[in-house]
Amino acid sequence: MKKYSLHVQGTHCNSCKVLIEETLIEQKDVSSVKVNLRKQIIEVEGDFESTPEEISKLFSDILAPHKYSVSAEKIAAEKDLKSLMYALPIGLIVLALFFLLQKSGIINFGFEGGLTPWTALLIGLIASVSTCLAVVGGLILSLSAQVSQDTSSFRPFSFFHIGRLVSFMILGGALGAIGSAVAINDTITAVLGLIAAFVMIILGINLLNIFHFTKSFQLALPKGIFTKLSKIENGFWAPFIVGAITFFLPCGFTQSMQIAALSSGSWLQGSLIMTMFALGTLPMLVLISFSSFKFAHTKYASIFFKSAGIIVIGLGLFAFLAGLAGLGLIKPIFNI
């Protein structure tokens, strides 16, 4: 029995950790796998006859479809810093346009008055092109194919997406109703807004893939949940059920929207926030499921994802300042 510590690149959140561990544990001679997001290390144990370099090459080939790479020695991320230089002005330009539209009153995305469904739609669109949601989407779409006998037709994927939309609509409304039942006041709403903003900022930092210590801050479900999902028996309604369960997966974007739905204090508003967020993510997931969209594997992917990270950080900062304004600590930045 041998134990190796290998270096991994491309991880962003706990979904990445779960996917890597669940993928590698199925490989021959591997008895245990543990991913340390903060240190960017894979600790693997098994009956290996190969060298660490050979194991790293094998794991890299296996994880390549998910945009991860494994090496025996740590590799400097010079390419990522170059991508950041291109992504920074792109992200800042988008945020400047967002700020001007909000400040002018042409479009009201909410913040001071609570997150609006239109903001949730925008965040859903951003989330749909992030590697975090791509990982979760890729994992669940593969599961939805496994749990259906008729994977050659559109039915499994259609059921998956319908189940996801229905789940987000109903459970989002339930969160809003809970917020109403506990009589959330303006102070609690502002605090929940600060929490949602913090989740978004951490997620944006993780998308930049620069500061690895923040990757351990996000909530995650036990990885055994994914194992149980993959063992669901074939059935007509299985893809629908799997789609509905995505509401509970450890995606930072989803978590921030769930907090916003809870703070809305309304069944209708909570349902609209989560439904619009799900609709925002729908186009990319449809492309992935029906046409095998591969943008995440192009040479421009790093710039694209880092631009998304900068935009998410900016939106998170706007929401954070709105929360402080709601507590009366600063003046509102938007007077709409």
N, C-alpha and C positions, 0 to 999 in steps of 0.2 A: 504494500500500500504506500503510495507516494502522494505528497501534497505540494502543489505549486501555487505561487502567487503571481498572477499574470495581470498586465495592465490593459485596461479597456478604454476606448474612446467612443464618443457619440452618445453617451447616456445623458438624460435630462431630468428624470423624475423617477418615482417609485414604480411606475408602470414599466419603465425600462428595466429596472432591477428584477421585477417579477418575470418579464418576458425572457430575459437572458437566463435566469435560473431555471425556469420551466423548460426552456429549449435545450440547454446543455445537460440537464440531469437525465435526459432521455438518451444520451449518447452512450455508446458501448464503453465499458470499463470505468465510467464515471459513477462514483458512489455519493458524492455530496458537492454542492455548488453554493457559494455565498458571494454576493456582490456588495462591495462597500462603495456607495456612491460618493462619499466625501473624499476617499482616497483614490477613487477610480481604479479599484483592484478587484479581480475575480480570484477568490480562493477556491481551488478545486482539488478534490481528493479522489483517488481511484487507483486501480491496478494498471498503471501506465508502463509501457515499455519504451515509449517515445520520449524525446528530449522536450524541455519547455518550449523551445523554438518550434518544434514540429507540432506540439499540442496547440500553440498559439496560431499557427498557420491553419490547422484544422478548424479551430473555433472561429477564426476570422471568416473562413469560407462558409461555415454554417450560419453565421450571424450577418453576413454581407447583405442579404435581402432586407434586413432591418436597419441597415446603415450603421452597424457597430464594427469596430475593428479591435483585434486583440494582439498584443505583442508581449514578448518575454521581457523586453526592456522598455522603460518609459520613453515616449517620443514627444519632443517639444512641439507645441501646437502653433508654429509660426504661421501656417496657412490660415488658421482661425483668426489670428490678429489682423491679417491682411483683409479677410472677409469683413471684419468688424469696421475697418476703415471705410469700406464701401457702404456698409449697412447703416452707419451712423447718420450720414446726411439724408439718406432715404427715409429713415425713421423720423428724423427731426422735421423734415418737410411735411410728412403726413400729419404729425402731431400739430405743427403750426397751422395747417389747413383746418384740422379739427378744432383747434382753439378759436380760430377766427370765425368759423361757422357758428360755434356755440356762443361766442361773445357777441356776435352780431344779432343773434336771435333768429336767424334764418332757419336753423334746426336746433331743437332742444333735445339733447341726448340724456338730460337729467344729470344728477350728481347731488346738487344741493337739496333738491326735492325728492331724492331717492332715485334709484336706477329705473330707467324707463324700458319698456319692451324693445324700443328701437336701439337702445344701447346694447341690450342683450343680443340683438340680431348682429350688430357690428362686432361684438366680442366673439360671437359664434363663428363669424366669417374668419376672424383672425385665428381663432382656435383651430379651425378646420385645416389650416395650412401649417400648424405647428407640428414639430416632430413628436411632441407628447401625445397629441390626439391621433396622429398617424400611427403611433405604436399601439395605442388602445384600440383604434379602429382596425388596424391590421390584425391584432390578436382576436378581437371579437368577430370580425368577418371570417376569419379562418375557422373559428369555432362554429359559426353559423353554417358554414359549409360542411363541417364534420358531423353536425347533428342532424343533417337532412340526407335522405337517400336520393333525393332528386336535385343534386347540385348542378346539373346541367341546365336547369331552367331558371327563370327569373323569380320563381316563387319563394325560395329560401331567403334571397336578399330583400325582396319586397316585404316579406313578413318581418324580417329583421328591422327594416327602417320604419315600418308602421308601428311595430312594438315599441321602438325607441321613442317615437313621437307621442304615442298614447301615454307611455310611462312618464315622460317629462311633463306632459300636460296635466295629468292627474296628480302626480306626486308634487309637482310645483304648486298646484292649487292647495294640496294638503299642507305644505309648508307655510303658505300664506295664511291658511285657516288657523294653524297653530300659533302663528304670530298674532293673529287677531284675538285668539282665545286667551293668551297670556297678557293681553293689553299692552303691547309694546309702545312706549312713548317715544318722543323725539330724541331723548338722550340715548335710549337703548338702540334706536334706529341708527344714530350717529356712530355708536360704538360698533354695531354690526357692520356698518359701512367701512369703518377703519379696519376691521378684521378682513373683510372681503378685499379691500385695497391691498392689505399686507400680503394676502394669498396671491393676488395678481402680480405684485412687484417681485415676489420671490420666484414665481413662475417665469416672468420675463427675464430675470437674472439667469435662471437655469437655461433658458433658450439661448442666451449669449454664450453659454458653455465656457465661462472664464473662472468663476468662483465656485469651486466644487463643494465647499462646505454648506452652501445653501440647499443642496439637493436632498439633504436628509430632513428638511423642515416640513415637507409636505406629508399630509395624512395618507395612509395606505391601508387597504384591506389585507387580511392574511392571504398569503399566496396560495393556501389550500383552496380558496374560493375558485381560483382559476382552474385548478386540477379537477374540482368537482364539475365545473362548467364543461370542461372538455370531455367528461365521461357521461354527459347527459345522453340518454338513449335516443336513437333515431325516432323521429316522430313528426307529424304534420305541423304541430304548433311549436316545435322546439326553437326554430329561428326567431319566432315572435317573442318567446320567453327570454331568449338570450338578449335580444334587442332591448327589452324592457329592463333587464338587469344592468344595462350600461349606466343607468342613472346612479348606481352605487359605486362605480369604478373610481379609483383614485386619480382623477384628472383635476388639476388645479383650477382650470377654467370652470369646470362643472361645479366644483366646491364653492367658488366665489359667487356664482350665479345662485346656488342654493341658499347661501347666506342672504343674498339680495332678495330672493323670494320670501324668505322667512321674515325679513325686516319690513316687507311691504305691508304686512298686516291685513292682507286681503286675499281671499281665495281666487278671485278673478285676476288680480294683478300678479300674484305669485304664479298662477297658471300661464299667464301671458308671457312673463319673463322667461320661464323655463321652455315654453313652446317656441318662442322666437329664437332663443339660444339654439335649440335643437334644429330649427329650420336653417339657421345660419351655418351650422356644420353639415347640413344635409347635402349640398351640391358636391362637396369634395368626397364625402363618403360614398355617394352614388357613383362618382367617377371611379373611385377605388374598387367598388364592388362589381360594377358592370363593364368597365373598360380597362381595368388594371392600370390606373393612372400611376406613372412612375416619376413624377417631378422630383420627389424626395431623393432620387438617386442621380440627378443631373449635377453638373459641375457648378451650377449656380445655387444649389440648394442651401449651402452654408450662408451665403449672403442673404437669401430670402428669409431663412429662419431667424437670423440675427436681426434683420429689419423688423420682423414680427415681434421679436423680444423687446426691442427698443420701444415699439409702439405700445406693447402691453405694459411696460414699465411706466411710460408716460401716462396712459389711461389710469394706471394704478395710483400714480402720484396725484392726478386730478381728483380721483375718488378719495384719496387720503386727505387732501386739503379740504374737500367738501365735508368730510367727517369732522375735521377740526373746526370748520366753520359752524357745523351743526351743534357742536359743543360750546360755541361762543368763544373759542380761543383765538380765532383769527377772523378777518373779514372775508366774506364769500368772494371767490374769484369770478363767478358767473352770477349776474344779477338778472335772472330771467324768471 
